C-alpha cells in the first residue's frame, strides 16, 4: 500500500509540473504571438487593428468580402472630396461589423458610414466565426460581442495562445510585408466569371436577434448624427419580391432620418457576367461602375432637400419604399 501511495504522489507531482509547464509555455507563446500580431503593417489582420485604433477617415465602409472588393477608394475620394477607408474583412458578417463600428465610435466620430449588407445578412449564424475579434478581447467594447462566438469564450480566453489560433501564417506574412497589398482596404479582383444563367437566390428565415442588434447600432449612429448608408451591392442572382430582408431593412430605415438604403438587387445594369469575378463579387470593372454609381447617389442625397422617404429612391438601385 505504501508503494502505491508513493507512486501516486510521484504521478501527481509530475502531472503538476507538466500542467505548470504548459501554462508557462502558453503564456510565453501567447505573448510572443500578441507582440508580433500588433506589429503588423500589412494584410487583413493589420487592417482590423488599423480600423479599431488608427483610422480617422471621414468616410468608412464596413462589411464582408463584398465590401473589400466593391468600394473603390479613389472614386469616393474624388467625387465626394472626402478621406476614405475600407474597414471590411473577408468572411466576416454583421456582428463583426457592428463590433468594429462600435469600437471605432469609442475613439472618434466619422462623418459618413457605409454598411454593405449581404443578401442573407439577417439569417446567418456567426457562432464560431468571430475569431478575428479575439485578439482585441482586452477592448471592453469588442469583448462584449465575443459571446456571439461561443458561450465559453471567457473560459477559452484564459489561454494566451487561443486568440491567435490558426493565425501564425497570416501574422508572419503581415510582419514581413508578404500579405497582398490593398488600397485603403480595397482589393481589386481581375478577370471575370464564366457565363451561366442568372440563378434565383434562395431566401432563408430572418433571425430577429440580429435585427435587434443592428437596430441598436443604428440608434447609436443616430445619436452621434452620423450619415449612414446601407447598401446591398450587385450580385449575380435574381431576387423574388417581396425580399424578406429588404422589408426588414426598410422598417429600420424608416425610424432614422440619418439612414439611407440603396438596393442593387435585380438591377439590370449589373445583370451581366462581365462585371463579376464570381457569383457574389464584382471584378474591378464592376466595382468601378458600382462605386461611381453609388458615389453619384450619395452626392444627390447630400444636395437633396426632399424628405428622406423620397430622397432614398434613386433610379434602378432602389430601396423600394
Order of alpha helices (4+ residues) and beta strands (2+ residues): alpha-alpha-beta-alpha-alpha-beta-alpha-beta-alpha-alpha-alpha-beta-alpha-beta-beta-alpha-beta-alpha-alpha
